[in-house]
Amino acid sequence: MTRGARPAANPIVPETRSAASPARVRAAAIAGIIGPAGFTVAWIVAAFDQPGLSFAAPQISGLAAASAHAPWLMIGGFVLLGACTIGFGAGLAAALGGRRLAGPGPLLIQVAGLLTIAAGLFRRDHVLLTAGPESWHNHAHDVISAVVYVLLVASPLLLARRFRGDHRWRGLAAPLVASAVVSAALLAAFYSAPHDSWDATLQRIAVSLPLAAIVAVAVRLGRVPVRTG
């Protein structure tokens, strides 16, 4: 070093810290369980409560239609699921070290939650799919639902990719991929013949799989230690 010269500064790179707190993570985990559970209970109860229709006949969306019996039950299910999913995604991202370290999976979960609320408010016209003119909100519901389906398949895949590199979450990677693949196959079959007698059953299973994946992640979220830096 030349005499009189100042030593070069050694900049300290700040450590990336999670914004998570134990209380926030716990609340997010609870939301990730309550939302899917409440939504599932809503469509099961509503499907049993449609006069003149068998339990297997109506699609989930039809249970919130203007012509459905007690549509408020299913509308409430949509809103509950959406709100809880938004909170769950935020808490999961924080627990994984923030948006950058968490990857896009938690954000897609939040977007899916927001669109789920919209799907519940922009309702179908009829309990069952029927021919004839449809309202603008019926068309809006169909478009929003299609986007939600894509997000429900994509987000588990992205989470699985993120979890593979973290020993705390690695055990969920394979189940998340499996649920996404099976759900995608069922949705493809559902869209190929939406008026068949088994379409509602396909839809219910295809939706329930990624919701079960959310619950599994939520349970793990409530158990793993939170890294706050």
PyMOL commands that set and color helices and strands:
alter all, ss='L'
color gray80, all
select helices_A, chain A and resi 22-48+61-64+71-95+99-102+105-121+136-163+170-192+199-221
alter helices_A, ss='H'
color red, helices_A
deselect
rebuild
show_as cartoon
